[in-house]
């Protein structure tokens, strides 16, 4: 079981409270988590990553185990603590402005 914490605006869009749990077979990567998330919550398609390129949106960041994983390859396995469900994958909407 993979735990994912979404930013508030995406929790509202997906109509979920708190963290999301996903069951994923196979390697646990950013891509497999986002694929499973978008299958379960299709309203999130295009909000976290681009529809066609599947690249992360500029103001979205990924964190886990106190590490910024935003620039890691999407097919790289996530930390073991995320894969075993002891730590969540955090999807964070970055803030910008002055």
C-alpha positions as CSV (number, residue, x, y, z in Angstrom):
1,X,0.0,0.0,0.0
2,X,1.4,3.4,-1.1
3,X,0.4,6.5,0.8
4,X,0.1,9.8,-1.1
5,X,-0.5,13.2,0.4
6,X,-2.0,15.7,-2.0
7,X,-2.1,19.5,-1.7
8,X,-5.4,20.8,-0.4
9,X,-6.6,22.1,-3.8
10,X,-6.1,18.6,-5.4
11,X,-7.8,16.9,-2.4
12,X,-10.8,19.1,-3.0
13,X,-10.8,18.3,-6.7
14,X,-10.5,14.6,-6.0
15,X,-13.0,14.8,-3.1
16,X,-10.8,13.1,-0.6
17,X,-9.9,13.9,3.0
18,X,-6.4,13.2,4.3
19,X,-4.0,11.0,2.5
20,X,-4.8,8.6,-0.4
21,X,-3.8,5.0,-0.4
22,X,-3.0,3.1,-3.5
23,X,-2.3,-0.6,-4.2
24,X,0.3,-0.9,-6.9
25,X,1.7,-4.1,-8.4
26,X,5.3,-4.0,-9.7
27,X,8.0,-1.4,-9.2
28,X,7.0,1.6,-7.1
29,X,8.1,4.7,-9.1
30,X,6.8,8.2,-9.5
31,X,5.3,7.2,-12.8
32,X,3.6,4.1,-11.4
33,X,2.2,6.1,-8.5
34,X,0.9,8.9,-10.7
35,X,-0.5,6.4,-13.2
36,X,-2.4,4.7,-10.3
37,X,-3.5,8.0,-8.9
38,X,-4.9,9.2,-12.2
39,X,-6.7,5.9,-12.8
40,X,-8.4,6.1,-9.4
41,X,-9.0,9.9,-9.6
42,X,-9.3,10.8,-13.3
43,X,-10.2,14.4,-12.3
44,X,-6.5,14.8,-11.4
45,X,-5.3,14.1,-14.9
46,X,-3.4,17.1,-16.2
47,X,-3.1,18.7,-12.8
48,X,0.1,17.1,-11.5
49,X,1.7,16.3,-14.9
50,X,1.1,17.3,-18.5
51,X,-1.6,15.3,-20.3
52,X,0.6,14.4,-23.3
53,X,4.2,14.6,-22.2
54,X,3.6,13.3,-18.6
55,X,6.2,15.8,-17.4
56,X,5.7,17.3,-13.9
57,X,4.0,20.6,-13.9
58,X,6.4,23.5,-13.0
59,X,4.9,24.3,-9.6
60,X,4.4,20.8,-8.4
61,X,7.1,19.1,-6.3
62,X,7.5,15.5,-4.9
63,X,9.0,14.8,-1.5
64,X,9.5,11.6,0.5
65,X,11.7,10.7,3.4
66,X,12.8,14.3,3.8
67,X,14.2,14.3,0.2
68,X,13.1,16.4,-2.8
69,X,12.4,13.8,-5.5
70,X,11.1,16.3,-8.1
71,X,14.1,16.1,-10.4
72,X,14.6,12.3,-10.1
73,X,13.9,10.2,-13.1
74,X,10.2,9.2,-13.1
75,X,11.1,5.5,-13.6
76,X,13.5,5.4,-10.7
77,X,12.3,3.3,-7.7
78,X,11.0,5.4,-4.8
79,X,12.6,4.9,-1.4
80,X,11.8,1.6,0.3
81,X,9.9,3.5,3.1
82,X,7.5,4.8,0.5
83,X,7.2,1.4,-1.2
84,X,6.3,-0.4,2.1
85,X,3.9,2.4,3.1
86,X,5.7,3.5,6.2
87,X,6.3,7.0,4.7
88,X,4.0,8.9,2.3
89,X,4.9,10.4,-1.0
90,X,4.1,14.1,-0.7
91,X,2.9,16.0,-3.7
92,X,3.3,19.7,-3.0
93,X,2.2,22.7,-4.8
94,X,5.0,25.2,-4.8
95,X,4.3,28.8,-3.9
96,X,5.5,31.7,-6.0
97,X,4.9,35.4,-6.1
98,X,6.1,38.4,-4.4
